[in-house]
């Protein structure tokens, strides 16, 4: 059906300059903008309604025939990837913008992708979402707003991941090396950095929610040269250097990226969330931030021993246990040490005896699951009952 646009909609939805200039060129652009904002595949506007809107803006309403001529021109010469569908006799839907550079559904998908991208700062997300929403008809925008709840745990927003990716991609194309600073957050909130010079970039990888750059470092004395996997959200001040030093090795590694990625990267699963406490050595605090968010807060920090404790809500999934096994003994589960101890943690200041027992039960269940996982692992690999001091029998003797 064709629409009648209220004065309130006109003032709130149209830019102030639209329809103000009565010249032929400006009017043609105004007609296009009015259709873009107020019409879609199903609902359009009549020439009379468009003339009325322009008249309200410039003080002089153009004739209906003038607007019809503008609409025919636009339908015969579709601009900016748009398509204007003319209104035929008996068609009550009016003139409609039936195709645009980005469709309504595509814009909705892109808005939700931007809103859930953890590598953009909140301001960047809001700015990009607003620009994408502006490509949609106004009556469709409400269908997108608040359609996705965004987990607002903080990530390392001080580093521009996409800038690092663009520079790395250019270096790969031009077969040149990269230099950068590699940054990680300490338990006390400060950031440590060290210089990385002249590593040869192999490939950019996106795996389990993180961007990585595989690199091949320059030869170091008394060390075996192996590829490294750099997290892009730890890389800053990325710059391109000279020609690759190990071009043949880089080409060999690039052919194995697809095959080996699934073996090298992993991290959560599903299941019931539990409240657990981790004892963390200072050197491994960065891994807790990476896995559980940069707004994770440590308590009971002992600077002398370089340890601290963190309370987490996690799922007892195989991927969590795999992560925990890999971090031991630097990151381990601990049992809550009483009400005074537990009340230091965020959200637990009013913890009572009943809640403490419930949380201690979470720990006991996690330890039982770990013991179960270890037994399954040992059985699968023939570890239990195996005599490591006895030499392996010669298969030919059996």
N, C-alpha and C positions, 0 to 999 in steps of 0.2 A: 504494500500500500504506500501511496505517497504520504509524506509527513508534513505537518504544520509545525514550524519551529517557534517556540516561545521567545519573547524578548529576553528572558533570563538566560536561556540557552545561547542565544546569539552573543550576549555580552560575555558570558563565562567561557564559551568554547572557541569563538573566533578571535584571532589576533587583532589588536586594535587597528592595524593598517588595512585590513581586508574590507573592500567596498568603499573606502573613503575617496579614492581617486576615481573620477568618472570617465577618464580617458579610455579609449578603446582597448589598448593593451592591458592597462591595469584592471579594467572590468573583466576581460577574458581570464586573467589570472585569478580574480576574485571568484568568478563562477566555478573555476576548477577547484579552488580551496573550499568553497561551500559544499560542493559535491563530495570532496574527500572527507570532510569532517562529519557531514550529516547523512551520508548515504552509504549503503552497502549492497550486497548482491540481491537482497530481498526488498529493501525499503528505499525509495528514492524521493525526489522532489520535482514538483512541476515548475515550468518556466515562470509561471505567475508568482510562485512562492520565492523563487530565487530573486526575481525582480523586486519583490517586497523587502527582502533582507538587505539588498544593495541600497534601496531607497532609504531605509532606516539609517544606514551608515553615512551616505553622502548627502542626504536631504532631497534628492531628486530621483524618483523611481524610473528606471528605464522601461521602455515598452516591452510587452511580452514577446513581440516578434523579434526585437533586438536580442533578447536573451536566447530565443530559439535559434537564431543565427549563430550565436556564440556556442551553444550546445552542439549544433551540427558540426561546427568547425572542430570542436574538441573530440567529438566521436570519430570524425574522419582523420584526425591527426593526433592519435593518442600520445600524450606527453609523459615522460618520467616513468615509463613502465606501467602506466595506468591505462585502463580501458573504460570508456564511457558508453554505457548502453542507452541508446535513444528510446524515448517513449513512443510506442506505436499506438494507433487508434484502438481503443478498447482496453489498452493496458493501463491499469490504475496504479501501477507501481511508480510511475514517474521516471525521470532520468536518474540513472544509478551509476555509481562507480563500482563496476563489477570485478575489476582486477587492479591491483596496485603492486608496486615494486616488491613489497612484502605483504603476503596475505594476512588476514586477521588471525588465522590459526597459527601461521608461522611466527607472527609477532608475539602471540601468547606463549609459544614454546620458547622463543628467544628471551622474553622477559623472565620466565621462570628459570632458565639456565643462568641468566645474569644474576638473578636474586640468590641463587644457590651456589655461586662461584666463590669459593673461599679464598681465592687468590686476588680478589678485588677488595679494596677498602669499602666500608659502608657508603662513603661519599661517592666513590666510583660506581658502585652498584646502583645507587639512587639516580645518578646522572644518566647512566646508560639505559636504565629501565624507563625513565621519563621520556628519553628520545625515542625508544622503541614504541612506547605507548602512544606517542604522538602520531605514529604512522597508522593507527587504527581509528575507525569511526568512533565518535564519542560514546555512542550508545552501546558499544561493545567493550569499552575499557573496564567497566565495572565487573565484567566476567573474569577478568584477569587479576585485578587487585585482590590481595590477600588469599589467592588460590593456593599458595604454597607457604607453609610455615618454615622459616629459615632458622636452622640451628645457629645461634649467634655466638657460640664459643669462639674466642679470638684465635686468629692464626697470625702468622708472621707477616703482618701487613706493611712492615717497614721496607720490605724488599719487593721490587717490581718483577714478578715472575715472568710476565709476558715480554718485558724488555730483555731480560736475560735469554729467553727463548728465541727472540728475534735475532739477537746478536749471535747466539750459538748457531742458529740455522744459517745465517749468512756465512759464518766461518766454515761450516760444513760444506756449503756450496762452493766456496772459494778455496777450499782445501788449505786453510790457515789455522794457526794455533789460537788458543784462548788464554787470557790471564784474568784473574778475578780475586776477590776476597771471599773467604768462606767463613760465615758467621754462625755462631750457635749461642743459645741463651743459657746462662748459668742458673743454678738454683736460686740465688739471691736476686735474680731479675736483671743482672748486668749481662752484657753481650761480649763474647770473646771473638776475635777475628784473627785469621792468619792469611798470608799471601800465597796464592797458587799461581805459578808462572809457567807459561808455555806448555799447556796440556793440549794434546790433539783431540778435538771433538769427534766422536764416532756417530752417535745418533741421539735424538731426543725421544724420550719414552714417557708415556702416561700410563701409570699402573696403580690401581687401588687408591685412587684419589690424590695421587701426587705426580708431579712432573720431575723427571730425572734427566740428566745428561750423562751418557756414558763417555768417558774420556780415556785416553791412553797417555800416561805421564811420560815425561822425559826420563831417561835412565838415571837412576840414583845409585850411588856407590853402595856396594855390599847388600843390595836388596833385589829381590826378584821383581821384574817389571810386570804388573798385572793391570787390567782395566779397572777404573774406578767408576762408581756411580754417584754423581753429585746431585743432591737435591736442589732444584732451582730456587726454592724458597729459602735457601741458605747462601745463595750466590749474589754478590753485589759488586758494583763497579766493574762489570764485565767488559772486556775490551779485546779486540782482535789483534793478533800478533803477526809474525812472519809465516813463511811456508811451513807446512807440517813436516816434522822431523821423521815421523814413522808412517809414511803414507801407505806403504804396502800392508803393514800390520793393521792400520785403521780400516782399510778396504776388506781385509779378512774378517775383522770383528763385525763390521757392518752387515755382513752376510749371515751372521749368527744371531742377530738381535731378536728376530721373531721367534726363533726356536728356544732361546734361553731366557727370555723375559719372564715367562710364567714360572720358571724355576728359581728366579732370583728375587722376586718381589712378592710380598704378601702382607696383609693386615686388614676384620672382625667376623662376626657370624651372627647367628640369632640365638635366642634363649632368654631366660628370665634374668633381669638385672639384679646384681648383688652389690652391697656396700662392702668394699674391701679397702685395706690399707697396705701401702707399699713402703718398704724401707729402701731408700735410694741413695747411692753414693753420688757425690757431687759431679763426678765425671760423666754420669749417665742421666743427669737431670734432663739434658737436651732430648733424650729419646722419649721420656715421659711427655714433654711438651709436644713433640712431633706426633705422638700417638693419641694424646687425649686433649690437645688444645693448648694454646698459649696463655689462656687465662687460668690454667691449673695453678693452685696455690699450695706451697709446701709449709708445713708446721714442724715444730720441735727441731729446728735446724741446729745442728752442732757444727759450728764453723771449724773447730779444732779437728774433729774426726771427719769432717766433710761428708756428713750424712744428713738426711732429712726424711720426713714422712709425708705422704700425701694420701688423701681419702678420695676414692674413685667409685663411680657407679659403672660397673662393667658386666658383661655377659660371660658366663662360663662356657665359652665356645672353644673349639679346637684351635682357632686362630689366636685367641687370647693366650691359651696355654703355650702355644708354639712361641709366641712373643716372649712370654715370661721365662720359658726354658732358655731361650737364647740370651736373655739379659742376666740370668743368674751367674755368679753370686752378687753382682752389683745392684740388682733390683730383685727384692724378694717380698713375699707376702708376710705380714706380721699380724699377730692377734692383738686387738685393742687392749690397752693396759689400764682400763678402769675409767670411771666417769670423768675425773679431773683431766686425764690425758685426752679423752675423746672430745671433750667440750671445747677444745682449742680449735677444732676444725669447722670450716664454714658450713652452716646449716645444722650443726649438732650442738650448739651452745645450750640448748634446753633438753639434751638427751637424758632420759631417766633409766632406771635399772632394767625395765622391761625392754626398752629399745636397745640397750647395751647387750642384753642376752640375745636378742634377735640378730644383731650385727656380729656377735661372736659365733653364732650359729652359721652365719654366712661364711665366716673364715673356716670353720670346721668342715663345711660342705665343700669349699674350694680345695682344702687340703686333701679331703677324701677323693675328690675328682682327680687331683694331681697324682695321688698314689695309684689310682685306677689307670690313669693314662700311662704312667711309668711302667706298670705291670704289663699293659697291652703292648707297649713299645718293646719291652724286654722280651716278651714272648714272641713277638713278630720277628725279632732279630736274633733270637736264640741266645740272649745274653744270660738269662737266669739258668743256673745249673751248669754253665760252661766253665771248664777248667782252663784258665788262661795260661797256667804254667806247663800244661801238657802240650807237646807239639802236635800239630794237626796230622792226622794219619794219612798215609799215602793212599789215595783212592784206588790205586791198582791192587792193594792188598785186601780190599773188602770184597 
